[in-house]
């Protein structure tokens, strides 16, 4: 069995391993990481030998750490990263480059339709009727998007939203509220087969699916990192938030994962504070006293037009994994429009947590 895992902010770890009578045998760890001394690699392989095949990544990491020679230095590699690569091998996980990725980047669309498209396209990936898809959004109007489990009245100032003409919609994923305006945010979705994140914990899947965009930002001169559980941050502040939803496939098929991210390009912080209710408790765990300091726009950090930032992100993805131009099919659009009408603009959904 073969598994690969790129350590967030680090290097690729590759594991080939057999399972004999319920335990790991013949484990071989490789990759483009740095490891000193040389014999530490033998210690890593030896630590995996004989481990019960159902040992989780944390347990495997503990075995590795206990076996490492004193003074071992790992660079671009972690014991947990090896454990995750083993779990992905045992789960027959796939890699980014195993797929023919499709790009969907169309004209501005209403907020509720974006919510519906996420649901429809991810269901299509789960059913095997659509290839894994990167969809870049364009907004037709300003909106607040609240998480699936958030209280509407606790998160949104209804009078402020009306005053600024901001539509409130609820997405199918969890997480926090996002304030968006056309031209001021960059939003994208990844609809991927479950197999791509097989063997990863929920938290690790966020870092794994965000890794490509960290590289794209780095190419633009921004040192960014994944900040658990679902933020992308820089030393200037948070620039993005992610959310996920698992969707079960038909007839017991493995299913798919929706991973979407909203990045702040040029946020109007004063307007945001008039529309969102951002409490002291939420700010306290971010180490800041002001919501304005929580989000730092990409425009200031890159000096690039929004369209250029998007194009560089798309090109970075294409260079890494391949990407062909696609579109939402007529059937997918019709289903999404119906969902937008019957679900995502319905008070029963928007206010399902009042």
C-alpha positions in Angstrom: 0.0 0.0 0.0 1.2 3.5 -0.9 0.4 6.7 0.9 1.6 10.3 0.4 1.1 13.4 2.6 2.6 16.9 2.3 3.3 18.2 5.7 1.7 21.7 5.9 4.5 24.2 5.5 6.9 21.3 5.0 7.8 18.5 2.7 6.3 15.5 1.0 6.3 12.2 3.0 5.8 9.0 1.1 5.1 5.6 2.8 5.0 2.1 1.2 3.8 -0.5 3.7 2.3 -4.0 3.8 -0.2 -5.4 6.3 0.4 -9.0 7.4 -1.8 -10.7 10.1 -3.1 -7.3 11.2 0.2 -5.6 11.7 2.4 -3.3 9.6 5.3 -4.9 7.8 8.1 -3.8 5.5 7.4 -0.1 6.0 9.5 2.2 3.8 9.5 6.0 4.4 10.8 8.4 1.8 10.4 12.0 0.7 12.1 15.3 0.0 12.4 16.2 3.7 15.7 16.6 5.6 16.6 14.2 8.4 19.7 13.9 10.6 21.4 11.6 11.4 21.0 9.2 8.4 20.2 6.2 10.7 17.2 8.1 12.0 15.4 6.9 8.8 16.0 3.3 9.8 14.6 4.1 13.3 11.4 5.5 11.7 10.9 2.4 9.6 11.7 0.2 12.5 9.2 2.0 14.7 6.4 1.2 12.2 7.4 -2.5 11.9 4.9 -4.6 13.8 2.5 -1.8 14.8 -1.1 -2.9 14.8 -2.7 -1.8 11.5 -5.5 0.0 13.3 -3.1 2.3 15.2 -4.1 5.9 14.6 -1.7 8.6 13.4 -1.0 9.9 16.9 -0.1 6.4 18.1 2.2 5.9 15.2 3.9 9.2 15.9 4.5 8.3 19.5 6.2 5.0 18.4 8.4 7.0 16.0 9.4 9.7 18.5 10.3 7.0 21.1 12.6 5.3 18.6 14.5 8.3 17.2 18.1 8.6 18.1 19.0 11.3 20.6 19.7 14.6 18.8 17.6 13.8 15.7 16.7 16.8 13.6 13.7 16.8 11.3 13.2 19.6 8.8 10.1 19.6 6.7 9.1 16.4 8.4 7.2 15.4 11.6 6.5 12.1 13.3 2.8 12.9 13.0 3.2 13.5 9.3 4.7 10.0 8.8 1.8 8.6 10.8 -0.7 10.4 8.6 1.0 9.1 5.5 0.7 5.6 6.8 -3.0 6.0 7.6 -3.5 7.4 4.1 -1.8 4.3 2.6 -3.9 2.0 4.6 -7.1 3.9 3.6 -6.1 3.8 -0.1 -6.2 7.6 -0.2 -5.8 9.4 -3.6 -3.5 12.3 -4.4 -4.3 15.7 -6.1 -2.6 14.6 -9.3 -4.7 11.5 -9.6 -7.6 13.6 -10.9 -8.5 15.7 -13.9 -9.4 19.0 -12.2 -12.0 21.3 -13.6 -12.1 25.1 -13.2 -15.5 26.9 -13.0 -15.2 30.7 -13.0 -18.3 32.4 -14.3 -19.9 35.8 -14.0 -21.5 37.4 -11.0 -24.3 35.4 -9.3 -26.7 36.1 -6.4 -25.6 34.9 -3.0 -28.3 32.3 -2.6 -27.3 30.8 -5.9 -23.7 30.4 -4.8 -24.9 28.5 -1.7 -27.0 26.2 -4.0 -24.2 25.7 -6.5 -21.9 24.5 -3.7 -24.4 21.8 -2.7 -25.3 20.7 -6.2 -21.7 20.5 -7.6 -20.4 18.6 -4.5 -23.3 16.1 -4.8 -22.3 15.6 -8.5 -18.7 14.9 -7.5 -19.9 12.5 -4.8 -22.0 10.7 -7.4 -19.0 10.5 -9.8 -20.8 12.6 -12.5 -18.5 15.6 -12.2 -14.7 15.7 -11.8 -13.1 17.4 -8.8 -13.8 21.1 -9.2 -12.3 24.4 -8.2 -15.0 27.0 -8.4 -14.1 30.7 -8.1 -17.0 32.9 -7.2 -18.1 36.3 -8.4 -20.6 38.1 -6.3 -23.6 40.0 -7.8 -24.4 41.7 -4.5 -23.2 42.2 -0.9 -24.0 39.4 1.5 -23.5 38.0 5.0 -23.0 34.2 4.9 -23.7 32.6 8.2 -22.6 29.1 9.2 -25.1 26.2 9.3 -25.4 26.2 13.1 -25.1 29.9 13.9 -28.0 31.9 15.4 -29.3 34.5 12.9 -30.1 37.2 15.4 -26.8 36.6 17.4 -24.6 37.0 14.3 -26.4 39.6 12.2 -27.6 43.1 12.9 -30.8 43.0 10.9 -31.2 46.8 10.8 -27.6 47.3 9.7 -28.0 44.7 6.9 -31.2 46.4 5.6 -29.5 49.8 5.7 -26.6 48.6 3.6 -28.6 46.4 1.3 -26.9 43.2 2.5 -28.6 39.9 1.9 -28.3 37.3 4.6 -27.9 33.6 3.5 -27.0 30.5 5.4 -24.6 27.9 4.0 -24.6 24.2 4.4 -21.2 24.1 6.2 -20.4 25.1 9.8 -18.1 27.9 10.9 -18.5 31.6 11.4 -20.2 34.5 9.6 -18.5 36.1 6.5 -19.2 39.6 5.2 -18.7 40.0 1.4 -19.0 42.7 -1.2 -18.5 42.5 -4.9 -14.9 43.3 -5.7 -13.8 43.2 -2.1 -13.6 39.5 -1.5 -12.1 36.4 -3.1 -14.2 33.2 -2.6 -13.6 29.8 -3.9 -14.9 26.2 -3.4 -13.2 22.9 -3.8 -15.6 20.0 -4.4 -13.4 16.9 -4.0 -13.8 13.1 -3.6 -13.7 11.8 -0.1 -10.8 9.7 -1.1 -8.6 12.8 -1.4 -8.7 13.4 2.3 -9.0 9.7 3.4 -6.8 9.0 6.4 -6.8 12.6 7.5 -8.4 13.9 10.7 -11.0 16.7 10.3 -8.4 19.3 11.3 -5.7 17.8 9.1 -8.0 17.9 6.1 -8.3 21.7 6.5 -4.6 22.2 6.4 -4.2 19.7 3.5 -6.8 21.4 1.3 -5.5 24.9 2.1 -1.9 24.1 1.3 -2.0 25.0 -2.4 -3.3 28.5 -1.7 -0.6 29.1 0.9 1.9 28.3 -1.9 0.0 30.7 -4.2 0.2 33.5 -1.6 3.9 32.8 -1.1 4.5 33.3 -4.8 2.9 36.7 -4.4 5.2 37.6 -1.5 2.9 36.8 1.3 4.1 34.5 4.1 0.8 32.8 5.1 0.1 29.8 7.3 -2.8 27.6 8.3 -4.1 28.6 11.8 -6.3 25.8 13.3 -9.1 25.2 12.9 -10.1 27.1 9.8 -8.1 30.3 9.3 -5.4 31.4 7.0 -3.2 34.0 8.7 -0.2 36.2 8.1 1.9 38.3 10.5 -0.4 41.2 9.5 -3.6 39.4 10.5 -6.1 36.9 9.4 -6.8 37.0 5.6 -9.2 34.1 5.1 -11.6 31.6 6.7 -12.5 28.1 5.5 -15.4 25.8 6.1 -16.3 22.3 5.1 -19.2 19.9 4.6 -19.1 16.2 4.1 -21.6 14.8 1.6 -22.5 11.2 1.4 -22.5 9.5 -2.0 -25.4 7.6 -3.5 -25.9 4.0 -2.6 -23.1 3.9 0.0 -20.5 5.5 -2.3 -17.6 7.2 -0.4 -19.0 10.7 -1.1 -17.3 14.1 -1.4 -16.1 17.0 0.6 -17.0 20.7 0.1 -14.2 23.0 1.2 -14.8 26.7 0.6 -12.7 29.7 1.6 -13.5 33.5 1.7 -10.5 35.8 1.5 -10.6 39.5 2.3 -9.2 41.5 -0.6 -10.3 45.0 0.5 -12.8 44.8 3.3 -14.9 47.8 4.5 -14.3 47.1 8.2 -16.7 49.9 9.4 -19.6 48.5 7.3 -18.8 45.0 8.4 -19.1 46.0 12.1 -22.5 47.6 11.4 -23.8 44.4 9.8 -22.2 41.7 11.9 -22.4 41.3 15.7 -18.9 40.4 16.7 -18.8 39.7 20.4 -16.0 40.1 22.9 -15.8 36.3 23.5 -15.1 35.8 19.8 -12.3 38.4 19.8 -10.8 37.1 23.0 -9.5 33.9 21.5 -7.9 35.8 18.6 -5.6 37.9 20.8 -7.1 41.2 19.7 -9.4 43.8 21.1 -10.7 45.1 17.7 -12.5 43.3 15.0 -10.9 45.7 12.5 -7.5 44.2 13.4 -8.6 40.6 12.8 -8.7 40.8 9.0 -6.0 42.2 6.8 -6.9 42.8 3.2 -4.9 41.2 0.4 -5.0 44.4 -1.6 -2.6 46.1 0.8 -0.4 43.0 1.2 0.0 42.3 -2.5 -0.5 45.7 -4.2 -2.2 43.7 -7.0 -5.6 44.2 -8.5 -8.2 41.6 -7.3 -8.3 40.0 -10.8 -4.6 39.5 -10.8 -4.6 37.8 -7.4 -7.3 35.4 -8.6 -5.4 34.7 -11.9 -2.2 34.0 -10.0 -4.1 31.6 -7.6 -5.6 29.8 -10.5 -2.3 29.5 -12.3 -0.6 28.2 -9.1 -3.3 25.5 -8.8 -2.9 24.6 -12.5 0.9 24.3 -12.3 0.7 22.0 -9.3 -2.2 19.7 -10.2 -3.4 20.5 -13.7 -6.7 22.4 -14.4 -9.0 22.6 -17.4 -11.6 25.2 -18.0 -15.2 23.9 -17.4 -18.6 25.3 -16.6 -21.8 24.6 -14.7 -24.0 22.4 -16.9 -27.5 23.5 -17.8 -28.9 20.7 -15.6 -26.7 21.6 -12.6 -27.7 25.3 -13.0 -31.4 24.4 -13.2 -31.1 22.3 -10.0 -29.2 25.1 -8.2 -31.7 27.7 -9.2 -34.5 25.6 -7.8 -32.6 25.0 -4.6 -31.9 28.8 -4.3 -35.6 29.4 -4.6 -36.9 26.6 -2.4 -34.2 26.4 0.2 -31.6 29.1 0.4 -33.9 32.1 0.3 -36.6 30.4 2.4 -37.0 31.8 6.0 -37.2 28.2 7.2 -33.6 27.7 6.2 -32.1 31.2 6.7 -33.6 31.4 10.2 -33.5 27.7 11.1 -31.4 28.7 14.1 -33.2 31.9 15.0 
